[in-house]
Structure formats: structure tokens, C-alpha cells
């Protein structure tokens, strides 16, 4: 019997009833489900990811793909604002999202964030209007449903199912919700083992059709085995059990694996999928893996196949997509962002980069052609950094200062991210950038700023040599004398500490009192600290004290210091 595993993530505001709904749907529990954490019981809220499951016969469209059964793994995510890092980590392993809305209180802050996360990850969505039994006036339900439908219409989920449920009363909506989940199933590419390894080679190329999202952004059966675990515990006489999700490849009992923090390969002693012993697992499946001899200090982490090297990285180039609900500009090195990759979240600064020399600021364009141009830039940068053939020349890229608020532009952009600590990054990882310093309880402002894919790591000297980062700036001076007959202009205060001969031929703009611009070029030095300009335009109206501006592009180090 062939079983398709589908991961369902439950998102919503704290106390909207997510855990109660998963209890009603579930037939199989796990070591981490239904708020088993002692603090969860004490505080009465979900503090960590919870996992449970139910199985059902596959509908015809799934049977046509070769599967007899569907196992729904239910991922219960916390709803409290302070636990968004846990939610972001959990959401990246799901196929379908159930957005739980308290029908009495309506859409709340973390309901909206759940909707944003769902849009980022491009998942199917089912909206569950919970607590309908607690409405004082049941005649209000059509109005509540209409409002929910209106909110969804402004997202990619305009055609999603809305199901009215009560987690307290089995007769209200639970069966309909289960049916909606079954109807929402689309067999993911990762489950189609028949896809040949050769076709997965394309996963490393950037698709312009997807405007910057990788063709292989969801991992395949043929990838190296990668397992992210969210809980671990020891069983005396057996070893350490790691419970988590296989996000790439497959593995069998007896094969050897590596924890990146422990270099020695260790054998897998046994594997269980929801208390049932199995001989192997594949990408997309939730499991418990028992490994002999593993000693770990962190509850969350990663396990990879023997021979797979995943060195920690603290610096990489990424192709990023602004979140349209984020209302702030995204600046180079001005503020720090919380970067979530898998279950790891750390602070990072951004340096916004571009290969284009556009007249408009980076990010203000909105045409598909320019979006595709950015994607092509991303591919060129990636190929240059990896330089696998040893023949790809270095690339020249520009450091930009700001990407305007996504309310203005939602075009993708390229950035260098520098993390405050190294993290292990699995293949095909998607990253999410947030401003978690914004207090959700005091503001309805969206905290999630961007999402994206990593192009290449930049921790090695060889990788850094492939990038020539240029910074544009405007240098300013002033006119001190206009030559007779308008043949030359003398200026000062434009260039300091650099030989003027390096700038001979550079173009400058002279701004007249009227605001009109007169173009000229640098001819030579003229005494101490002064420069002689050769006019290009007629200089009528230029006088002493007029502002002079020159756009300068200079190479800086990848760390932001001048070379």
C-alpha cells in the first residue's frame, strides 16, 4: 500500500482554537502534540510545535498518481506574537495551511500574520471559522463569512474553502473541514519518485517565469537526505530519538548519517512514523529516528546523509521578494532583520545589490521585463560566486541604499546578508526576514518584511574575490571662479585625499541658481585643493558659489570598507 504524506499547518491568533481543532481531527498522536509541554499546560496556550495525524482513503485524483492512502500530518503552531519564530520554522515544512479564525473576535494580529506566511510559502489554504457555537446571534454568521471572504479576495487565496466549525461540538463542521483538506490535496513533486535524477539537475537554475523562485525550491527524492528535527530525547539502551521532518532525499534503517555539530557518522538504529516501525522514510514525511551514540546540546537541529557537508554560513547572497503588507522601506545596513532559515532565527544586516545601472532607484520598477532582469542578475552572480568551472569572471555589482516600501514596489531584489552568528543552511532553504522588534501587541503593523532563496554562500576568500562591490555616492563642491570667455571653471571642495588625476574626464553637474544643470568634465588640478573644469554645455548664468555635484562609483570591500 502506498501512502502519500501531506503536512497541514494550523495558524491563527492565540486562543483561536487551533489545538482543539487538531485534537478533533487527529486519530494518531505523537510525543509532541496537544500542548504536552509542561509550560503549555501551566499557561493554557501552545508554546511549541505540536504534531499529530489522521489517515484516509485517497480520492481519485490522488489514486491516479499511484497512492492508496493519504496520511495528514497536523502541525499545530503557536499563536502568541512572541512565538512567531517557532511559527515561521514550522510553516516551512507544510503543504496546506488551515487558518483558524475566532468567529467571535474576527481577524486579529496573528491571524493576519498567518495569512502573510501562507502567501509567502504559496501554500493551499483552508479557512476555518471556529467557535461558531459561541456566537450570541447565529444570524451574524453570513456577515462574518462574507467579511472573511472579502479578506481572502485580496490575497492569492480568493477561491479557498471557508468552513464553519466548532472544536467543542463534533456535529458542527469537523467532517466538512476534513473533507475540505482532502479536496485541497495536490500531489507534490517530491512524492513522485519516478522523476529522474537527471531532471533534478535543473533545480539549481533560476526560473525567470517564477520571477526569482527556484524551479527546485521544493526538494526531491533524489536529493541528499536532510532531516530537520524539532524535538529530541534519549531512550536508555537504544540511543537518541530525533523527531522531525525529512525535507530532502530518503534514508533506510542501518544507513549512516551525520549531525553537522558531530563529525562522526552514526547508524540509524530504527525509524518510526507515528508509532509504526518502518524501514525507510522519504522527503515530506514526519518521523522519529533513533540514532546510536548521538549526543546533542540543542533541541532543534539537522541530520544529513553521510558524506553530505553542510558547513555553517554567516554570509550569503540571496534573491529576495518584499512582502506587500510590510509598510517600511528596506535599507542597506540601517537596521537589522530577524532571518529565519528552517528552525534557526538570527539577526542580520542587508546590503542591497544590483547589476543594473538604472536611473530610477532599485526596486521602483514594476514591469515583468525588469523583474526578469533582476532574476538574470541573480543567476550571473550565483554562477560567478560558485565558479565551478574556474572560468567564470568576477561580477561588478552596485550597492544600493534602499528598496522602497513594498506598498510602492513588490519587485524582487538581490542582497548580501551578514548574520550575527553562523547557521547551518540545508539545500533549497527558503528564508524569511522579519522585524520582530516591532511590538505586535502595540501595533497592527506587519512584521514580516521579505522572503527569498539563497543564491550562494560567501564565507570563503575565493567567493569574495568573485564579487567587485561598487558604491555610488554624490560628491559636492562649489564654483570659485568662472574663466574668461567661458573656457573653464574653477571649483573647490569636490575631491579630498585622492589624487585629482584619477578623476580626469569625469563628468560633473553645475547647478545654477535657477536650478538649471550645466554639464562639465574634470580637466586637471588647479593649485592646492582646486580643480579646473572644461565646460560641455554653455555656461551662461554660472557664477561663484554654485553647487557642483559628481556621481562617483568606487569599489568597497564586501564588509563595507573602502578598498
C-alpha positions, -999 to 999 in steps of 0.1 A, spaced: 0 0 0 14 34 -10 8 63 14 11 100 5 21 122 34 6 157 34 17 182 61 -11 206 73 -1 237 93 -26 253 117 -20 290 120 -40 317 138 -42 341 167 -36 328 202 -67 311 217 -85 309 184 -88 271 189 -61 256 167 -51 229 192 -87 220 199 -94 215 162 -63 193 157 -75 172 186 -109 166 169 -93 158 135 -65 136 148 -65 98 151 -28 93 159 -9 113 185 29 118 188 54 125 215 49 162 207 12 171 204 -17 188 221 4 211 243 23 183 261 50 208 271 46 214 309 46 252 304 19 249 278 -3 231 303 5 256 330 -1 287 309 -30 272 288 -15 282 254 5 264 227 42 272 232 58 248 207 50 230 175 26 200 180 23 170 157 -5 145 152 -21 127 123 -50 110 106 -53 87 76 -79 84 49 -85 67 16 -70 87 -13 -95 104 -36 -95 95 -73 -71 123 -84 -45 111 -58 -51 74 -67 -43 83 -103 -8 93 -91 -3 58 -75 -13 64 -39 -39 44 -20 -40 64 13 -32 99 25 -16 105 59 -23 140 70 4 152 95 -11 181 115 13 208 126 -2 229 154 17 262 155 17 286 184 -4 317 181 12 341 205 31 370 189 63 364 208 65 328 193 65 339 156 100 324 152 86 289 160 57 295 136 80 305 108 101 274 113 71 251 114 53 267 85 82 260 61 75 222 62 38 223 54 19 217 22 -15 231 32 -24 258 57 -55 259 79 -60 295 90 -81 293 122 -103 324 128 -122 330 160 -156 339 146 -165 359 177 -134 381 177 -127 381 139 -94 386 123 -67 395 148 -30 404 146 -16 369 144 -44 358 121 -31 384 96 5 372 101 -6 336 94 -22 348 62 10 366 52 31 334 60 7 314 39 12 338 9 50 337 13 51 299 11 25 298 -17 5 270 0 -31 259 -4 -53 273 23 -85 264 41 -100 290 64 -117 275 95 -142 298 112 -141 284 147 -163 289 177 -195 294 157 -214 278 186 -203 307 208 -219 334 186 -246 353 205 -266 358 173 -262 330 148 -278 352 121 -245 372 122 -227 342 106 -233 350 69 -219 385 76 -188 371 93 -183 347 64 -187 374 39 -161 395 57 -136 366 57 -143 360 20 -136 397 13 -102 395 31 -92 364 12 -102 380 -21 -73 404 -16 -48 375 -15 -38 346 -37 -64 325 -17 -95 341 -32 -110 308 -41 -102 289 -9 -127 270 11 -143 286 42 -156 261 67 -176 269 98 -166 247 127 -169 242 164 -140 225 182 -164 217 211 -192 202 190 -183 174 166 -215 179 147 -205 214 136 -181 214 107 -153 190 117 -163 164 90 -166 193 64 -132 205 74 -117 170 69 -134 168 35 -120 203 26 -85 191 35 -89 160 13 -102 181 -16 -72 205 -12 -46 178 -18 -23 183 -47 4 156 -50 37 174 -45 66 168 -69 87 154 -41 63 125 -38 67 115 -75 97 92 -71 96 84 -108 111 118 -115 146 110 -128 177 123 -111 187 140 -143 157 162 -142 165 174 -107 197 189 -121 176 218 -132 168 226 -96 200 248 -94 189 271 -122 168 302 -116 135 304 -134 125 337 -149 90 325 -153 88 323 -115 104 357 -111 132 345 -89 118 314 -72 139 283 -78 124 255 -100 136 231 -74 126 251 -44 108 220 -30 133 192 -25 132 159 -44 135 122 -35 169 122 -53 184 150 -32 208 141 -3 190 131 28 182 161 50 161 158 82 152 188 104 143 178 139 123 199 164 124 175 194 149 150 208 151 127 238 171 97 249 160 61 254 183 42 276 199 12 258 187 24 224 201 59 217 187 93 210 154 98 192 150 128 169 115 136 158 112 159 128 105 161 90 125 148 61 130 179 38 151 162 12 160 128 -2 154 94 16 171 71 41 169 35 52 174 19 86 211 9 90 224 38 69 248 62 84 241 99 90 258 130 103 248 157 127 266 188 115 278 195 151 292 160 153 315 150 125 315 112 130 289 92 110 264 72 131 240 44 121 202 48 121 190 21 145 153 24 139 126 46 123 90 52 133 63 71 116 36 79 142 45 48 164 46 25 134 81 10 127 92 15 91 124 6 72 128 39 54 114 75 50 114 100 22 111 137 16 80 152 31 74 126 58 73 131 96 92 105 116 112 96 147 148 85 140 167 66 167 205 70 164 231 53 185 258 74 201 243 108 193 248 135 219 234 169 212 231 201 231 203 217 210 167 205 209 164 216 173 188 209 145 196 189 114 206 154 103 222 147 69 234 117 50 270 105 54 293 124 31 270 155 29 288 186 40 268 214 54 292 240 68 277 268 89 275 301 70 272 336 82 273 355 49 254 348 17 238 364 -14 201 360 -17 173 368 -41 145 384 -20 109 393 -25 94 422 -5 61 414 14 35 437 1 19 442 36 52 455 51 49 492 53 85 503 58 114 509 34 141 482 34 175 499 39 211 488 34 229 484 68 205 508 86 185 483 106 188 446 115 163 419 104 154 386 120 163 359 94 146 326 98 160 296 79 144 263 89 142 263 127 171 289 131 164 326 136 192 351 140 198 388 133 213 401 101 222 433 82 214 437 45 235 452 17 212 457 -13 229 449 -46 222 453 -83 240 447 -116 218 472 -134 227 509 -137 192 523 -138 183 559 -135 155 550 -111 162 537 -75 164 499 -72 130 485 -65 109 512 -80 104 494 -113 73 473 -117 75 457 -152 79 420 -157 108 426 -180 128 444 -152 118 417 -127 132 391 -151 163 412 -155 168 410 -117 165 372 -118 190 370 -146 214 392 -125 209 367 -96 219 338 -119 250 357 -131 261 365 -95 255 329 -84 275 314 -113 303 338 -106 305 331 -69 303 293 -73 327 295 -103 326 257 -106 344 257 -139 371 281 -128 365 302 -159 336 325 -148 348 361 -145 341 382 -114 309 403 -115 306 440 -108 277 448 -86 263 480 -72 255 487 -35 221 504 -32 208 522 -2 171 514 -1 143 493 -15 111 514 -12 82 501 8 65 471 -8 34 492 -8 52 511 -36 70 482 -53 70 444 -49 98 437 -73 125 412 -63 159 424 -53 193 410 -46 211 414 -12 241 403 7 231 391 42 255 391 71 243 371 100 253 377 137 262 340 140 268 311 117 239 288 109 236 255 90 216 260 58 201 230 41 197 228 3 166 245 -11 161 265 21 137 294 19 145 323 42 121 348 58 131 382 70 112 399 98 113 429 121 104 411 153 114 442 173 81 457 163 58 450 192 28 431 178 7 437 209 10 475 205 8 477 167 -12 461 139 18 466 116 30 436 96 64 424 109 73 402 80 94 421 55 106 397 28 112 361 18 136 345 -6 161 319 -17 199 317 -11 220 320 -42 254 313 -29 275 313 4 302 339 7 323 326 36 354 317 16 380 341 3 376 327 -32 339 335 -32 346 370 -21 372 376 -49 344 370 -74 325 400 -62 335 436 -70 310 456 -49 307 492 -61 291 520 -41 277 551 -58 277 584 -40 273 621 -48 303 643 -41 297 680 -38 318 711 -43 313 748 -53 323 772 -81 350 797 -71 358 813 -105 344 813 -140 371 818 -166 371 845 -192 351 836 -223 336 806 -205 365 784 -215 370 770 -180 355 769 -145 375 766 -112 359 747 -83 368 736 -48 359 711 -21 349 683 -45 377 658 -40 397 651 -9 426 628 -1 427 612 -36 449 624 -65 427 645 -88 444 630 -119 424 598 -111 392 617 -120 403 634 -152 374 631 -177 348 625 -150 315 644 -157 301 669 -132 269 688 -129 269 725 -120 235 737 -106 227 773 -114 206 795 -91 176 788 -114 180 750 -109 192 745 -145 221 720 -148 252 727 -168 275 698 -176 313 699 -175 342 675 -171 373 675 -149 403 687 -169 431 689 -143 442 700 -108 444 738 -103 465 747 -74 460 733 -39 426 716 -35 411 732 -66 400 717 -99 398 731 -134 366 720 -154 361 720 -191 325 731 -199 304 708 -221 273 730 -221 271 768 -224 279 783 -191 258 814 -192 245 821 -157 271 801 -139 286 821 -110 307 818 -79 291 797 -52 270 775 -75 268 739 -63 288 713 -82 279 676 -80 297 645 -92 284 609 -91 313 586 -80 313 548 -82 340 533 -60 348 497 -51 344 487 -14 351 455 4 322 431 9 323 441 46 317 477 36 352 492 40 367 511 11 394 493 -9 
